[in-house]
């Protein structure tokens, strides 16, 4: 009976989280919602998920020439997600026997808009076959709409798995990433399990944009409005370690009674960790978001209490396989999300090592 009740509570929690997420991200299809509404897409996504987990099978069609790929990533961060992603992508492309030429530009999130614009325009001018970019700000969205309406370049949007409703009928080639809502739900359930109701907390966002909405606003909606955890404060950051440090100092100074800090990204979490160590507030629980190398090292040191770990290389492999399917004339799913695992400071180091082998199976080579 107890087990049945537990599963019922988990199901109820998932339903409520989905409902609140729908309110916060009203202009987007939620990942599961999109697949449920598009059965053919669900089948394609499942096929790609299975393919990602399998050994590579070489391209069967003949290429007349190498394909051209442009990559513009916000990769200048402590988080190694972007660097590992492109390494896994290239390694899988090579194993698939796909001939390609790639131009990579790594920028700083929320800062290098001019560099991003120049690089994106170069990709269009050079008529790249595929452009791999992201969607986080209004500026990004305007450029993407230009690409969709006036070029033949196939657009892969990284780090977003919620299709834009306004683009129905003319979606990008593919959305690929680790669903922010699913990852946030993992952390939300963890906090519910370890912190008593009425615990006060602070949220440190990423910079203003989609990532903060998807990771931060949905967390607040669920924790504060459904489970009555009082939100003490919330701050947008500059998506850097330094801004995570300064905002965490302010959050604790303004309310020393907070029980935990929910951080929306790696760099912000590590900055908050610096602040908590300086203040001697090891009693305040702090999470990471993504589970890359820097976060796992911080967990081993006891600087972070928990993170949601992306099986990092999944998305690089998925992009390579999608391009292979496209070259073979096969339909490609509109959306793909990789797998998550919860990692805490109490986990056996052997378990974490096994997860690292799975997550970084290409990018650690």
Secondary structure, DSSP 8 states (H G I E B T S, - for coil): -HHHHHHHHHHHHHHHHHHHHHHHTTTB--HHHHHHH-HHHHHHHHHHHHHHHS------S--SS-EEEEEEE---SS--HHHHHHHHHHHHHHHTT--EEEEEEE--TTT-HHHHHHHHHHHHHTT-SEEEEE--SHHHHHHHHHHHHH---EEEEET--S-BGGGTTS--SEEEE--HHHHHHHHHHHHHHHS-TT--EEEE--SSSHHHIIIIIHHHHHHHHTS---EEEEE---SSHHHHHHHHHHHHHH-TT--EEEESSHHHHHHHHHHHHHHT-TTSEEB-SB--HHHHHHHHHTS-SEEEEE-TTHHHHHHHHHHHHHHTT----SEEE--EEEEETTS-HHHHHHHHHHHTTTTT-
